[in-house]
Amino acid sequence: GHLPQYLPTRRGFDEWFGLPYSNDMWPYHPDKRYNFPDLPLMEGEKVVKPAVGPEDQRNLTTWYTERAVKFINKNRGRPFLIYLPHAMPHVPLYVSDKFKDKTERGLFGDVIEEIDWGVGRILEALKKNGIDENTLVIFTSDNGPWLLYGDHAGSAEPLREGKGTGFEGG
């Protein structure tokens, strides 16, 4: 949430950079009955960009990756936790120019390729700082593909179904 008492900095995190809620809760949402306000980009408890637009969403994966690498470099000499919930591949999907039209899977594949690049950068930073053998990296997902969005949803193969179903794609 965006209210001060719900921000990550009030919930045990020393630093935070990101969106205070889902990246689809913004004025560009295709279902106009929601009438969402502007989506802010925040650092700590300050709004650094009051209205995130499509160009910003294209850069989120890169920005989050760069912040994680910077945090690793700064904290390499002490225990730390990085919680990195990428906005992508949640719809609306956006990808930076460096990954646009790079895969055969279209926009969704490009988004996954960029996330994969980001994970690689983070793992590389752990190794470069000599802490890769003493660091636990965990990947999780809250649900399978969002089937209502067709080719923007990916696939749970060989598992079945997706978000909002009894099987959740996994």
N, C-alpha and C positions, 0 to 999 in steps of 0.2 A: 503494500500500500504506500501511498504518497504522503500520508499524514506522519508528522515527526515521530510519534510513538511507535510506528510500525516500520520505520526505516531500518535497514540492516545494522547501521551504526548504533541503534538502540537495542539491538538483539544479539550483541556479542561480537560483531565484526569491527575491527579497528579501521578498516578502509572499505570503501564501496564506490563502484562506478557502474552506472547502468540505468535501465528503465525501471521505474517503481512498480510497474505492472505489465501485463501482457502487451506485446508489440502490436496487436491488432485492435487495441482499445485507443483509437485515435480518430480524428475527423475524416480520414480517408477510408474508414470502414465502409464496405459496399452496402451494408444494411443501414440505411439512414435513420431508422427508427431508434437506434441507440443514441445518436447525438453525443458522441464522446467528446470531451474537451481535448485541447492540445496534449500531446504526449511529451513530457519533459525528459531530458537526459540529465542525470544527476551525478555529482561527485561528492561523497560524504553526505552532508545534509544541504548542499547548495545546488540549485538548478544552474547548470552550465549552458543549457540550451533549452529554452522554454517550449519550443515547438519542433519536435523531431519530424522531419519530412522524409520522403522517399530517398533522397540523396544520403541522408544520415543512416537510414536503415541499410543501405548498400555497404556502409562502412562498419557496421556494428561488430561483425565477426573479427575484422582486422583490429578494431579498437580494443575489443575485449582480449584478444590474443596479446597485443602489445602491452596492455596493462598487466596481464598475468606474467609475462616475461620480465617486465620491469620489477614487479613484486618479488619474483624469484631471485633476481639479481641483488635486490636490496636486502632480502632476508635470508640469504643462503647460509649464514652462520648460526641460525637459530631455528627451532621448530616453527613451522607455520602451517596454515590451512588455506588453500585456495578453493573456493566454491565458484565454479564457472558455469552457470546455466546460460548457454547461448540462446539468443532470441530465435535464431534459425535452427532447425527448419520449420519452426512454427509459421503458419501463414499470417500475414502476407510474406511471401518469399522475396528476398533481395540478396544480391551477390555483388561483390566489388568488381570493378572493371577487369582486374587481373585474373578473375576466374569466369567471367561472362563468356558463354558459348564455348566452353572448354571440354564438355563431356557429351556423350551420346544420349544421356538421360535428360537433356534440356535443363531448365532452370533448377529443378530439384537436384539433379546430379551435380550441377555447378555449385550449389549451396553446400552439398555434402563434401565436395572436393575442397572447398574453402575451409570448412570445419576440420577436415583431415589435415590440411596444411597447418592450421592453427595448433592442432594437437601435436603435430610434428615439431613446430617451433617451441612449444612448451616443453616437450620431452628433450629437445636439443638444449634448452636453457638449463634443465636439471642436470644433464650430462656435462655441459660446459662448466657448471659450477661444482662438479664433483659430488653431487648429492643424488644422482639417479639411482644408485644402488641402495640408498637409504630412504627412499621416498615411495609412498604408496599412491598409485594413481587408480582411481575408480571411475568407471563409466556407467552411467545409469540413464534410463529413459522413463518418462512418466506414462507413456502409452505408445501404441503402435501408430501406423500411418493414419492420417485423418482422411478417411476414404471419401468423404464428401467433396474433397478438392481434387479428385482425379489424379492427373500426372504431377500435381504439386504435393502429393502425399507420400510418394515412395511405395515400398512394398515390404510386407512382413515375411515374404517367402523364405523358408518353407513353412512358416507358421501361418495361421489364418486370421482373417478379419482385421480389425483396426480400432482406432479410438472410438469410444462410445458403444462398443459391443461387449458381449460377455467374454470374448477371448482377448480383446485389446491388442491383437497382433502379436501375442507372445505368451 
